[in-house]
Amino acid sequence: MTFCELLLIQAAMRIRLAKVKDAAALARVHHACSPELPESFMARLGPQFLRQYYRVLLQEKNSVVICAENSNQDVVGFISGSLDATEHMPELKRHRVSLVLGALPALLRHPSLLKGMLDRQNSKSADVADDSFVVLTGARWEFWACLPEARAGGKALELFRSWLTMMRGFGIGTIRFEVDDDNPKIVRLHRTLGARVLRKYTTPDGRSRLLMAYPPPS
């Protein structure tokens, strides 16, 4: 699949690069899928936080975010990642006031979430430390979400493969990411698509995670 082919309008789904104006739509899809991810910390911070988070993410120069639209041009899925995750945490710190304000409704209900935000802000990269959360260097896949109506016929997988193809088109070799160890279904899926496990580690909040990677194309 070529870069141009990624942007073709298909029968029921159109895949395109996401723009800053799509932040609210990405937050809506992320939040709608959150019941499937009960351990997701970001989803617990609420829709207002997610909107602000995606505004920040979509302005990072190394972010690669694509979204899927239905025939009504509604965003029904997206996948996000980065050519180089090194800038991600500094950007979040630069916007920490607006992010905390976005999370304020959730923080008022659950003040303990503030500690989780601070722990993540101060965490080391998952490729060098056991008590960490995510990889903070190099190319990284971050998040993949599709509304249930957008998954039929392999459309969700098509979206993910489109993102991988785009990353390869930018000359990226290894793409790393993290998954919870207690989610064997998603681990098997990534293995099927060619990913491999690099290491196992434990987050500061006690979750067992796997650091995985898609190796360079052969």
C-alpha positions as CSV (number, residue, x, y, z in Angstrom):
1,M,0.0,0.0,0.0
2,T,1.4,3.4,-1.0
3,F,1.0,6.7,0.9
4,C,-1.4,7.9,-1.7
5,E,-3.5,4.8,-1.4
6,L,-3.9,5.5,2.3
7,L,-6.0,8.6,1.5
8,L,-8.4,7.0,-1.0
9,I,-12.1,7.1,-0.1
10,Q,-13.3,3.5,0.3
11,A,-16.8,2.1,0.4
12,A,-17.4,2.6,4.1
13,M,-14.3,4.2,5.6
14,R,-11.9,6.9,4.6
15,I,-8.5,7.1,6.3
16,R,-6.7,10.4,6.5
17,L,-4.2,12.3,8.6
18,A,-5.8,13.8,11.8
19,K,-5.7,17.6,12.3
20,V,-5.8,19.7,15.4
21,K,-9.5,20.4,14.8
22,D,-10.1,16.6,15.2
23,A,-9.0,16.7,18.9
24,A,-12.6,16.6,20.2
25,A,-13.6,13.8,17.9
26,L,-10.5,11.7,18.9
27,A,-11.4,12.3,22.6
28,R,-14.9,11.2,21.9
29,V,-13.8,7.9,20.3
30,H,-11.2,7.3,23.0
31,H,-13.8,7.9,25.8
32,A,-16.4,5.8,24.1
33,C,-14.0,2.9,23.9
34,S,-12.8,3.3,27.5
35,P,-15.2,0.7,29.0
36,E,-13.1,-1.9,27.1
37,L,-10.0,-0.5,28.9
38,P,-10.9,-0.3,32.6
39,E,-7.3,0.1,33.6
40,S,-6.7,3.0,31.2
41,F,-5.4,6.0,33.3
42,M,-6.1,8.6,30.6
43,A,-9.7,7.6,30.2
44,R,-10.2,8.0,34.0
45,L,-9.1,11.6,33.6
46,G,-12.3,12.3,31.6
47,P,-13.4,13.7,28.2
48,Q,-12.2,17.3,28.9
49,F,-8.7,16.1,29.7
50,L,-8.7,13.9,26.6
51,R,-9.7,16.8,24.4
52,Q,-6.9,18.9,25.7
53,Y,-4.4,16.0,25.5
54,Y,-5.2,15.4,21.8
55,R,-4.9,19.1,21.1
56,V,-1.3,19.0,22.5
57,L,-0.5,15.7,20.8
58,L,-1.7,16.8,17.3
59,Q,0.6,19.9,17.5
60,E,3.8,17.8,18.3
61,K,5.9,17.9,15.2
62,N,6.8,14.2,15.4
63,S,3.2,12.9,16.0
64,V,1.7,10.6,13.4
65,V,-2.1,10.4,13.9
66,I,-4.5,9.0,11.4
67,C,-8.2,8.8,11.7
68,A,-11.0,6.9,10.0
69,E,-14.3,8.5,8.9
70,N,-17.6,6.9,8.0
71,S,-19.7,7.9,5.0
72,N,-21.1,10.9,7.0
73,Q,-17.5,12.1,7.6
74,D,-17.8,11.3,11.4
75,V,-14.5,10.1,13.0
76,V,-15.1,6.5,14.0
77,G,-11.6,5.4,14.8
78,F,-8.0,6.6,15.0
79,I,-4.4,5.5,15.8
80,S,-1.7,7.7,17.3
81,G,2.0,7.4,17.6
82,S,5.2,9.3,17.1
83,L,8.3,9.3,14.9
84,D,10.3,10.2,18.0
85,A,8.7,10.1,21.5
86,T,11.5,12.2,23.0
87,E,9.5,15.4,22.7
88,H,6.2,14.0,24.1
89,M,6.7,14.3,27.9
90,P,8.3,17.8,27.6
91,E,5.3,19.0,25.6
92,L,2.9,17.6,28.2
93,K,4.9,19.4,30.9
94,R,4.8,22.6,28.9
95,H,1.0,22.3,28.8
96,R,0.5,20.9,32.3
97,V,-1.7,23.8,33.5
98,S,-4.3,23.3,30.7
99,L,-4.1,19.5,31.1
100,V,-4.7,19.7,34.8
101,L,-7.6,22.1,34.2
102,G,-9.0,19.6,31.7
103,A,-8.7,16.8,34.3
104,L,-10.1,19.0,37.1
105,P,-13.6,17.4,37.2
106,A,-12.1,14.0,37.5
107,L,-9.6,15.1,40.1
108,L,-12.3,16.6,42.2
109,R,-14.1,13.3,42.3
110,H,-10.9,11.2,42.7
111,P,-8.0,13.3,44.1
112,S,-5.7,10.3,44.0
113,L,-5.6,10.7,40.2
114,L,-3.3,13.7,40.7
115,K,-0.6,11.4,42.1
116,G,-0.9,9.2,39.0
117,M,-0.4,12.3,36.8
118,L,2.7,13.3,38.7
119,D,4.1,9.7,38.7
120,R,3.7,9.6,34.9
121,Q,5.3,13.1,34.5
122,N,8.4,12.0,36.5
123,S,8.6,8.5,35.1
124,K,11.7,7.2,33.3
125,S,11.5,5.5,29.9
126,A,10.2,1.9,30.0
127,D,13.2,0.7,28.0
128,V,15.6,1.6,30.7
129,A,13.7,1.3,34.0
130,D,11.4,-1.3,35.5
131,D,9.3,1.1,37.5
132,S,8.1,3.1,34.5
133,F,5.1,3.5,32.3
134,V,5.9,4.0,28.6
135,V,8.8,4.3,26.1
136,L,9.9,7.9,26.0
137,T,12.4,7.7,23.1
138,G,12.3,6.6,19.5
139,A,9.4,5.7,17.3
140,R,6.4,4.6,19.3
141,W,2.8,3.4,18.7
142,E,0.6,4.9,21.4
143,F,-3.1,4.3,21.0
144,W,-5.6,2.6,18.7
145,A,-9.4,2.9,19.1
146,C,-12.4,2.2,16.9
147,L,-16.1,2.4,17.6
148,P,-17.8,-1.0,17.4
149,E,-19.6,-0.1,14.1
150,A,-16.2,0.7,12.5
151,R,-14.6,-2.7,13.2
152,A,-16.6,-5.0,10.8
153,G,-14.9,-6.5,7.9
154,G,-11.4,-6.0,9.3
155,K,-11.6,-2.2,9.1
156,A,-9.9,-1.7,12.4
157,L,-7.0,-3.8,11.3
158,E,-6.9,-1.9,8.0
159,L,-6.5,1.3,10.0
160,F,-3.6,-0.1,12.0
161,R,-1.9,-1.5,8.9
162,S,-2.3,1.9,7.2
163,W,-0.5,3.6,10.2
164,L,2.3,1.1,10.0
165,T,2.7,1.6,6.3
166,M,2.8,5.4,6.8
167,M,5.5,5.0,9.5
168,R,7.5,2.8,7.1
169,G,7.1,5.4,4.4
170,F,8.7,7.9,6.7
171,G,11.7,5.6,7.0
172,I,11.0,4.3,10.5
173,G,12.6,0.9,11.4
174,T,11.7,-0.3,14.9
175,I,8.4,0.8,16.4
176,R,8.1,0.2,20.1
177,F,5.0,0.1,22.3
178,E,3.6,-1.2,25.6
179,V,0.7,-3.5,26.4
180,D,-0.7,-4.8,29.6
181,D,0.5,-8.4,30.3
182,D,-3.0,-9.4,31.3
183,N,-4.4,-8.7,27.9
184,P,-3.4,-11.8,26.0
185,K,-5.8,-11.1,23.1
186,I,-4.1,-7.9,22.1
187,V,-0.7,-9.4,22.7
188,R,-1.6,-12.3,20.3
189,L,-2.9,-9.8,17.7
190,H,0.4,-7.8,17.7
191,R,2.4,-11.0,17.5
192,T,0.3,-12.1,14.5
193,L,1.0,-8.7,12.9
194,G,4.8,-9.3,13.4
195,A,5.6,-7.7,16.7
196,R,7.8,-9.3,19.3
197,V,8.2,-9.0,23.1
198,L,11.3,-7.1,24.2
199,R,11.0,-7.2,28.0
200,K,8.5,-7.4,30.8
201,Y,8.3,-4.8,33.5
202,T,6.1,-3.5,36.3
203,T,4.7,0.0,36.4
204,P,4.8,2.1,39.6
205,D,1.1,1.4,40.2
206,G,1.7,-2.4,40.1
207,R,0.6,-3.4,36.6
208,S,2.6,-6.0,34.7
209,R,3.4,-4.7,31.2
210,L,5.2,-5.9,28.1
211,L,7.5,-3.8,26.0
212,M,6.9,-4.9,22.4
213,A,8.3,-3.8,19.1
214,Y,7.6,-4.1,15.4
215,P,11.1,-4.8,13.9
216,P,12.3,-3.1,10.7
217,P,10.8,-4.5,7.6
218,S,13.0,-7.3,6.1
